[in-house]
Amino acid sequence: MLSPYTVLDLTDERGELAGMLLGDMGADVIKVEPPNGSSSRRMPPFLDDAPEPERSLQFFAFNRNKRSITLDLPSQAGRSALLGLVAKADFLIESANPGEMSGMGLGFDDLRKANPLLIHVAITAFGQDGPYAQMAASDLTLAAMGGPMSLQGSPDRPPVRLSVPQVWLHASAEAAVGALTAHALMVRTGEAQFVDVSAQTAMVWTMLHGMAAHAIQGYDFNRGGSDIQLGTMTLPLVYQCADGHVVLITSGATMSKMVYWLVEDGIVPAEWIEGEDWPTYERRFLQGEPVTYAVDQVIDALRRYVLPYTKNQLLERGLRESVTVAPVSTVEDLARFRQLEERGYWLQAPLPNGREIPAPGVVAKLTATPMEVRRWAPTLGQHNDEVLGGMLGLSAQEISAAIGAVQRPSRRRRVAPSPSKGEGWDRVEIANHLPFEGVKIADFSWVAVGPIT
């Protein structure tokens, strides 16, 4: 899909997913690291608890489909080599602090002189300008300042962050989308573009209807923990079962079928089936209209029903009878989940210690241009000779000066250069450029994901 294009990935842990997504789509992604390696190589967890650059599972997770080179960018030789690569690239993605790239003579204005068609994407905490642009930030502070953390956790306790850091992943995904959006316009106008991605903005974006809730319904969403807020009522969403938890919504559609399960197991008497108009139950209790069985009675019956069953037993029956009941899957559960297995989602990834483990596959299945994993995370500077020598034609001495440190030589292989920028495209002048202006989309989706897309 993106095989004609080259991406220079200068990011650290704050942006590596962006390059990986483009790499999964077929782009040639060149990971440009400092001589001592990206800081993400020093992030735990480490394979066999050995804190070495090639054993960081953080780095391994987000750097597949990339080649690695090292450049000493503070040096003239390093900057010159990067500009040489920029001239041959289509995208450059970085996560430096605002002003840092410009301070080295590698800002957007400098880069587009080397390549007037370049898409330059910068991922920062708060964006390139504004009163907080230079403020230091972490996943925790951005999760808090972006808003979602205010809705996470139990209402009677302080807010909590997600256990696995998410902020930079959201920012990276937005960066990948922004890069492709800017490129769509570039092929029509022949103009370079700078894409400014704010991690805080990416987190605010995840709240969407939560930001407009008060204006629409007269009150904000509250932190619900394992409950769900429906109108003015708060209902349990998570129920304990034999081997963990399941998610179950007390809706009319659910109860119309589950009432038979409750009767079968002797949880409630048979009169419950005919004693309530279950299809309209949810609407009536939400509107304060009379119901035969109080909501608390129904919730108690559901709790007693699910408790002796396993997550998988409840899921399988729900699938058979079209009842929405979902397991709260652990990582171990996901590794064995039949749906993922049968779709071939898991891939066997070779680790540096010689073991192979199941690793997540690509995000989507495309029929004509399938996404694939062509290579796993590279070792530090693994492709110095291949890229700096093969693509730029630098001598061994020039490579040594550019990388700023002696690197273990890698096997040299010449690679075909990327096709000329814009080859096969007709440039057009657009008065009010919008990247997808003129594109018509038939949207048959509903609720959230489809309409947003």
Secondary structure, 3 states (H helix, E strand, C coil): CCCCCEEEECCCCCCHHHHHHHHHCCCEEEEEECCCCCHHHHCCCEHHHCCCHHHEHHHHHHCCCEEEEECCCCCHHHHHHHHHHHHHCCEEEECCCCCHHHHCCCCHHHHHHHCCCCEEEEEECCCCCCCCCCCCCCHHHHHHHCCHHHHCCCCCCCCCCCCCCCHHHHHHHHHHHHHHHHHHHHHHHCCCEEEEEEHHHHHHHHHCHHHHHHHHHCCCCCCCCCEEEECCEEEECEEEECCEEEEECCCHHHHHHHHHHHHHCCCCCCHHHHCCCHHHHHHHHHCCCCCCCCHHHHHHHHHHHHCCCCHHHHHHHHHHHCCCEEECCCHHHHHCCHHHHHCCCCEEEECCCCCEEEECCCCCCCCCCCCCCCCCCCCCCCCHHHHHHCCCCCCHHHHHHHHCCCCCCCCCCCCCCCCCCCCCCCCCCCCCCCCCCCCCCCCCCCCCHHHHC
